[in-house]
Each structure stands twice: as structure tokens, then as C-alpha cells.
Amino acid sequence: MKILQINKLYYPVIGGIETIVKQISEGINRIENFEVDVLVCNDTFKTNTEHINGVTVTKAGSLGIIFSMPVSFSFILLLKRIWHRYDILHLHLPFPLAQMALWLIKPKTKIIVTYHSDIVRQRFLSYTLRWLDEWILTRADSIVVSSPNIIETSPVLIKYKTKCIVIPFGVDNNKFNPENRTEHDIKQIKKIYGEKIVLFVGRLVYYKGLEYLIDAMKDIEARLLIVGEGPLKNKLIRRVNKHGITNKVSFLPFQTQEALVNLYLASTVFVLPSTHRSEAFGITIVEAMACGLPVISTELGTGTSFVNQDRITGFIVPPRNSEAINKALKKLLSDETLLLNMGKRASDRVASIFTLNNMLDKYKKLYKSIA
């Protein structure tokens, strides 16, 4: 069975959707009788084909990115030329360029859509292209979402409920596992940053809500580690300086997987203070929970509140509310028993629902049923 995954970008670009596309491509490609290729846009004018970890990835030359979307005529021409080679086209949304290409080409093959999130920030673009959403979702043979919350709260998906199936994203539980704790590495991290560590991992962009987490740290007796890069980094550093809490907040670049796992295992609490529905799932929540960390996340009506369960695996607080984050942090950091119990329930929940093997198995079954 030949499957073409279609997305904006691919590894080594780092992003939530890009990670999922990579996991599916590599994981399904290793299963007998399955072959997965990938079509994405390049970040240069040049079109090229690469072989990355056994996956054939074609990157169409582009003119750049406008409103978070690649501009590429080569992409449309490539898709027109190759779609007939595949049994299934697997499209990851939001991606208006690909939707437009499919509308123009109208390929006579099976189409699966993984609907990651609504278009949130570019609302004018969202309304203008709503007809494209309607067309592709009507045309799709199946629509995959990462949590039941998205089906109920998305103004786009609500009318396609009967076509939607839930396949939660997953992590490799062998890599993100409390039992893999290396005491020497953990001691080194705690020696540098202290015994109580509040952790955030992700891109430093508008919808992550990091300003509210920084504000919440004023009287918290712990060190906040912000791991990631992004356009808001300097602005966030200025906010830390303004509050006079440079001794409580440290910024770290993106880490290798091994180093990141050590940070998870050395930390006390994980916080994802996102403010917009662009945070559709929060794979870093799953990684943190797999490592036995309780989580503080915000109620956005998306998958974050499906992964993290309020007062079971952590706390769910209102978005844009520093006081609520502060209160939840104080409760967790002052109660060792609560920390341990929530952390244990968090790792158990990941092991039962949010594993990579579980995700790949469900996609394999879906591909077979559609084809």
C-alpha cells in the first residue's frame, strides 16, 4: 500500500505537526506491505528529494512563507504529477495551499485528513478560505483528530462529526520513562538549577502564554526553565528583568532528545500556559507526563484538557491567568504526596493511551480500512 503524506514542512524543521508527520512516516514505513512518502514545501527556491531515515521526502521549491503558509507553485505541479502513484493521500491541516492544489487537481484516490487545529490567528484568511475547508472535509474519506474535544469545540468540524475518528498522538514510552532516570545526570541538573524546577518546553511564540507563567513566578520558591527558541525570546527576557527575577528564570535552547528527557526527569512540575486554540494538543504535555511529571495547563477546549486531567494528573487553569498558575504551583510544590500521586497517575495515563505504538497501530488499521 502506497501512502503520500502531505504537509507544509518536514524534518529538520521542528514543530508539533512536523513531528507527527515524521513519526507516522517512519513508523508505518517499517511495517510490511506499507510504503510512505512525503510531499512538503522547501524553505528555498530549489525543489529536491531527500531520503531521511528510510522515508522519501520531496520538498517543493517555494517563494517563502506568508501568513505562516508556504507560497509554492512547484508544490501544485508536483502533486498533479505524482498523486496517481498512491493508494491514499494523507493531508495534514491547516494547509490551504494543499487544499487549493487538491481542489484544482481533483485526484481520484482516497483522501485522509488529519485535522490538527482551526486557523486561529489569521481569522480573515480562515473566513476567506472556509469554502476550501468545506470542500476537502466533504471530499475526505476519513477525518482524524487527536482528541474528542476538538470535534465538539471546532466551528469547522462540528458538522462532520460522523466522519471523525480520534487517534491520540503518542510518544515512545521507552525514551520518555521515569525508570530511565540516570541519577548522576539528574544530580548535575539539580546542582545547577536547584531541587525544585518548573519546566516549560516549546516554541517562544504568541499562543504559548509564557508572559503569564513568568508573572506567576514572582513569589514561587523554585527555578523556571524555559526551553525553546522563537521570536518572543528577547521580549520575554525583558519581562523577567523587569520583574527582577533573573535568579528564578533561565532560558535554554532546544535540547537533544537525551538532554530533554533528563530535564523532564529532573523537574518537579511542567507548565503549558497556552492562550489560544492554536495549542491543539500539546505533545510536550505527553512527554512530561510520561516522565512522571504533574502538569499545569490551561482550558482551551482542545486536546490539552484531554491529555491532562484536572486534579488527577495535574491542574487545569483558565488561560491568561497568572494568579491561577501561581496558586496551582504553590499547591503542588508544597505537597510532596500530591506531586508523587499526580505524577504516577500521569505516567500511567500515557502508558495506557498516548504511546507511539498505539498511534501507529490505529493509523495502520485506518489505512487498511480506507484502501
LINUR-V22328 format. One line per field, one symbol per residue. ss: DSSP state (2 for helix, 1 for strand, 0 for the rest). phi: phi as a letter, one per 30 degrees, with the letter a starting at -180 (. if undefined). psi: psi as a letter, one per 20 degrees, with the letter a starting at -180 (. if undefined). A space follows every 50 residues. Layout:
# LINUR-V22328
ss: ???
phi: ???
psi: ???
This chain:
# LINUR-V22328
ss: 01111100000000022222222222222000001111111000000111 11001111110000110011002222222222222001111110022222 22222000011111100000002222220222222222200111100222 22200002222221110000100000022200222222222220001111 10000222022222220000001111100000222222222220000011 11000022222222220011110000000000222222220001111100 00022220010001111000022222222222200222222222222222 222012222222222222220
phi: .cbcdbbdbbeddcaddeddeddddddddddeibbccbbbcdcbddcbcb cchicdcccdebckbbhibdcbddeddddddceddcdbcccccdaeeddd dddddhdcbdbccccdaddcddddddddceddeedddddddaccbdaded ddcddddedcedcdbcbddbbdddccbeddecedddddddddcjdcbccb bldcbeddiddddddddeccdaccccclbldceddddddddddibddcbb cbdecdddddeddedddcbcbbcecbdeddbidddddddddicdbcbcdc ibdedcddceicclbcbddhbddddedddddddcbdddeddddddddddd dcbccdddddddddddedddd
psi: pppopprgrrpjpprgghggggggggghhipqjppprppaqrjrhppqpq ooljpoopopqrjappljpqoohhggggghhihiiqhppoppqpmhghgg ghhghmqmrqpppoogrqoggmhggghhjhhgggghhhhqhqppqiqhhh ghipighhikgiiqqpoqqrqoihgnphijpohggghgghhgirhopppp prqmrgiikhhhgghiigkpmrpppoorrrijghhhghggghikkhiipp pqrqqrgghgghgghirgqppnkqiqihnhgmhhgggghhjkpqqorqoi kaihihgpppjgjbqprqqlnhhhggggggggiinhggggghgghghhgg hhglqghgghghhghggghg.
